[in-house]
């Protein structure tokens, strides 16, 4: 044991290697946690375990089938986990984004000016949320960092409109033809409305979450986006980001979150 420990060399590169591997494993765990993909991963791991346990001489048929599955393992993983691989690459790209680093630089060295400009941008949104909450009008507002036209426009009504309290209120009124679906805000504009978004595959969500909440969580899993969800039953505000959701937030909390993310 002593000789084994003495043979290990702790170098800066070894520490960096361990930290990078731990970060990748942690991010993969976050992507898979609470989704159907986690059960699929367990199933594949079980098949690989069987492959190493099953004796080929005594059980040739089963061993042969398992060998065929293992031989095409990489292709199976790419096909089965296509969505999760896409999310992981988006996550890597997001963290490496120079635009994000630039935003942090501006935040620290021009904090007051950034907060002042942000408040002017988010005030109509917060005012609209207050009105929608008071009337218990269901709403889903998505804030996309990068507006993917192929992702959003295929199921949306394109608007390209200035953000205003009254416009948001009118979109989500039950008599409006655009009230079903989500409003997508990007580049300081209401880019589209009545958007049909992908639902999250998480299985550990609260029972009261309906399609609106699942869509709000789902869009933040698939894209670099955040979402405000207003419950039609209770008027409760929820805030989704990176596949996680904060429930029953106050308007003070909403202002802080939008000031940080939008």
Wavefront OBJ file of the C-alpha trace (Angstrom):
o trace
v 0.000 0.000 0.000
v 2.822 2.354 0.929
v 4.667 1.635 -2.328
v 1.475 2.309 -4.321
v 0.948 5.665 -2.638
v 4.588 6.611 -3.058
v 4.366 5.848 -6.788
v 1.575 8.392 -7.217
v 2.826 11.793 -8.286
v 0.694 14.781 -7.369
v 1.290 17.376 -10.071
v -0.723 20.432 -11.127
v -1.769 18.577 -14.282
v -2.911 15.555 -12.248
v -5.064 17.804 -10.041
v -6.464 19.579 -13.122
v -7.172 16.182 -14.710
v -9.169 15.052 -11.662
v -11.081 18.336 -11.413
v -12.046 18.314 -15.106
v -13.194 14.692 -14.924
v -15.216 15.417 -11.760
v -16.824 18.459 -13.433
v -17.808 16.452 -16.521
v -19.279 13.631 -14.400
v -21.194 16.157 -12.274
v -22.640 17.929 -15.325
v -23.641 14.606 -16.885
v -25.298 13.621 -13.616
v -27.279 16.888 -13.590
v -28.421 16.302 -17.173
v -29.596 12.747 -16.482
v -30.986 13.200 -12.971
v -34.745 12.687 -12.736
v -35.182 11.894 -16.447
v -36.055 8.762 -18.398
v -32.486 8.829 -19.738
v -31.262 7.901 -16.237
v -33.236 4.634 -16.371
v -31.927 3.930 -19.881
v -28.363 4.495 -18.646
v -28.921 2.013 -15.806
v -30.258 -0.515 -18.336
v -27.186 -0.134 -20.556
v -24.877 -0.399 -17.551
v -26.658 -3.625 -16.540
v -26.136 -5.076 -20.039
v -22.416 -4.241 -19.913
v -22.170 -5.817 -16.452
v -23.830 -8.994 -17.745
v -21.367 -9.086 -20.648
v -18.436 -9.352 -18.231
v -20.201 -11.799 -15.894
v -21.815 -14.281 -18.309
v -19.385 -17.151 -19.118
v -19.028 -17.526 -22.878
v -18.293 -21.269 -22.717
v -21.381 -22.175 -20.697
v -23.903 -19.646 -22.066
v -22.816 -19.030 -25.681
v -26.170 -17.708 -26.961
v -26.592 -14.988 -24.319
v -22.887 -14.141 -24.416
v -23.048 -13.783 -28.212
v -26.024 -11.400 -28.057
v -24.387 -9.302 -25.352
v -21.171 -9.148 -27.393
v -23.088 -7.789 -30.397
v -24.663 -5.083 -28.203
v -21.300 -4.128 -26.691
v -19.626 -4.005 -30.133
v -22.034 -1.281 -31.271
v -22.112 0.369 -27.846
v -20.879 3.799 -28.970
v -23.462 3.999 -31.762
v -26.227 2.933 -29.352
v -25.167 5.580 -26.829
v -25.149 8.324 -29.498
v -28.611 7.337 -30.764
v -30.240 6.802 -27.372
v -28.682 9.837 -25.676
v -28.821 12.185 -28.664
v -30.802 14.842 -26.794
v -28.630 14.606 -23.689
v -25.412 14.873 -25.737
v -26.826 17.999 -27.412
v -27.643 19.513 -24.019
v -24.146 18.721 -22.741
v -22.484 20.380 -25.750
v -24.745 23.417 -25.319
v -23.689 23.571 -21.678
v -19.996 23.422 -22.618
v -20.489 26.089 -25.259
v -22.368 28.282 -22.817
v -19.597 28.152 -20.208
v -16.949 28.852 -22.853
v -18.901 31.774 -24.328
v -16.844 34.930 -24.642
v -20.040 36.956 -24.656
v -20.867 35.655 -21.180
v -17.376 36.575 -19.934
v -17.817 40.025 -21.420
v -21.137 40.377 -19.611
v -19.524 39.486 -16.274
v -16.746 42.017 -16.934
v -19.333 44.731 -17.564
v -21.309 43.660 -14.498
v -18.361 44.046 -12.107
v -16.880 47.232 -13.573
v -20.087 49.001 -14.563
v -22.530 47.436 -12.123
v -24.697 50.463 -11.403
v -25.159 51.321 -15.068
v -25.982 47.718 -15.971
v -28.551 47.452 -13.165
v -30.148 50.759 -14.185
v -30.497 49.674 -17.824
v -31.754 46.234 -16.814
v -34.450 47.652 -14.548
v -35.830 49.729 -17.434
v -35.965 46.561 -19.556
v -37.550 44.274 -16.974
v -40.079 46.716 -15.461
v -42.779 46.115 -18.140
v -42.335 42.352 -17.673
v -42.649 42.521 -13.882
v -45.683 44.836 -14.139
v -47.340 42.411 -16.572
v -46.613 39.472 -14.228
v -48.217 41.357 -11.333
v -51.381 41.895 -13.369
v -51.467 38.294 -14.630
v -50.931 36.948 -11.113
v -53.734 39.107 -9.719
v -56.208 37.839 -12.324
v -54.845 34.253 -12.176
v -54.116 34.265 -15.881
v -51.812 31.436 -16.921
v -48.652 32.528 -18.716
v -45.289 31.240 -19.899
v -42.593 33.801 -20.764
v -39.266 32.499 -22.080
v -36.064 34.551 -22.145
v -33.717 33.150 -24.799
v -30.078 34.201 -24.721
v -29.696 33.091 -28.342
v -32.808 33.068 -30.526
v -32.726 29.811 -32.484
v -35.097 30.510 -35.392
v -35.338 26.858 -36.378
v -36.238 25.844 -32.818
v -38.791 28.579 -32.053
v -40.305 29.797 -35.315
v -41.477 26.379 -36.513
v -44.246 26.400 -33.899
v -44.681 30.108 -33.178
v -46.302 33.263 -34.451
v -43.488 35.694 -35.282
v -44.003 39.135 -33.707
v -40.771 41.188 -33.479
v -42.518 43.628 -31.131
v -41.341 46.027 -28.438
v -41.744 44.695 -24.898
v -44.690 46.298 -23.136
v -46.940 45.485 -20.200
v -50.180 45.789 -22.155
v -48.967 43.658 -25.046
v -47.970 40.825 -22.701
v -51.307 41.086 -20.881
v -53.284 40.996 -24.128
v -51.360 37.988 -25.480
v -52.188 35.847 -22.446
v -55.855 36.853 -22.135
v -58.033 33.751 -22.525
v -59.922 35.334 -25.434
v -56.701 35.977 -27.346
v -55.848 33.555 -30.186
v -52.218 33.656 -28.990
v -52.789 32.806 -25.319
v -51.927 29.109 -25.723
v -48.203 28.459 -25.679
v -45.266 30.640 -24.706
v -43.986 34.118 -25.455
v -40.292 34.180 -26.364
v -38.271 37.294 -25.536
v -34.793 37.796 -27.018
v -32.662 40.716 -28.195
v -34.868 43.100 -26.174
v -37.964 42.192 -28.218
v -40.968 39.929 -28.057
v -39.765 37.721 -30.883
v -42.682 35.286 -31.028
v -45.839 34.130 -29.272
v -48.047 31.049 -29.049
v -44.943 28.837 -29.101
v -45.318 25.095 -28.568
v -42.260 23.989 -26.598
v -40.775 20.568 -25.800
v -41.857 19.111 -22.461
v -39.354 17.995 -19.866
v -38.871 14.256 -19.383
v -38.251 14.604 -15.645
v -40.272 12.166 -13.575
v -39.771 13.712 -10.117
v -41.798 16.918 -10.574
v -44.621 17.958 -8.212
v -48.034 16.522 -9.093
v -49.578 19.997 -9.567
v -47.247 20.785 -12.479
v -49.178 20.805 -15.742
v -48.112 21.239 -19.362
v -47.198 24.912 -18.872
v -44.698 24.118 -16.099
v -43.302 21.099 -17.958
v -42.806 23.182 -21.099
v -41.114 25.946 -19.105
v -38.670 23.476 -17.580
v -38.196 21.633 -20.883
v -37.167 24.721 -22.855
v -34.495 25.595 -20.271
v -33.091 22.061 -20.582
v -32.860 22.187 -24.380
v -31.683 25.800 -24.780
v -29.821 28.530 -22.990
v -32.983 30.132 -21.696
v -34.924 30.950 -18.549
v -38.684 31.004 -18.082
v -41.364 32.614 -15.932
v -44.402 30.392 -15.343
v -47.655 31.758 -13.897
v -50.137 29.167 -12.688
v -53.686 29.503 -13.974
v -55.092 27.765 -10.872
v -53.267 29.644 -8.108
v -51.533 32.611 -9.767
v -48.253 31.356 -8.275
v -45.032 32.491 -9.966
v -42.313 29.963 -10.777
v -38.906 30.532 -12.361
v -37.144 27.862 -14.421
v -33.460 27.763 -15.294
v -31.214 24.914 -16.505
v -33.979 22.368 -15.947
v -34.612 23.446 -12.338
v -37.560 25.431 -11.061
v -38.064 27.815 -8.127
v -41.665 27.803 -6.968
v -43.804 30.532 -5.406
v -41.258 33.328 -5.812
v -41.966 36.928 -4.807
v -41.714 39.889 -7.165
v -38.569 41.042 -5.353
v -36.999 37.650 -6.093
v -38.231 37.816 -9.685
v -36.594 41.214 -10.144
v -33.270 39.890 -8.828
v -33.406 36.818 -11.057
v -34.265 38.809 -14.176
v -31.657 41.445 -13.344
v -29.071 38.669 -13.235
v -30.204 36.499 -16.164
v -31.909 38.830 -18.642
l 1 2 3 4 5 6 7 8 9 10 11 12 13 14 15 16 17 18 19 20 21 22 23 24 25 26 27 28 29 30 31 32 33 34 35 36 37 38 39 40 41 42 43 44 45 46 47 48 49 50 51 52 53 54 55 56 57 58 59 60 61 62 63 64 65 66 67 68 69 70 71 72 73 74 75 76 77 78 79 80 81 82 83 84 85 86 87 88 89 90 91 92 93 94 95 96 97 98 99 100 101 102 103 104 105 106 107 108 109 110 111 112 113 114 115 116 117 118 119 120 121 122 123 124 125 126 127 128 129 130 131 132 133 134 135 136 137 138 139 140 141 142 143 144 145 146 147 148 149 150 151 152 153 154 155 156 157 158 159 160 161 162 163 164 165 166 167 168 169 170 171 172 173 174 175 176 177 178 179 180 181 182 183 184 185 186 187 188 189 190 191 192 193 194 195 196 197 198 199 200 201 202 203 204 205 206 207 208 209 210 211 212 213 214 215 216 217 218 219 220 221 222 223 224 225 226 227 228 229 230 231 232 233 234 235 236 237 238 239 240 241 242 243 244 245 246 247 248 249 250 251 252 253 254 255 256 257 258 259 260 261 262
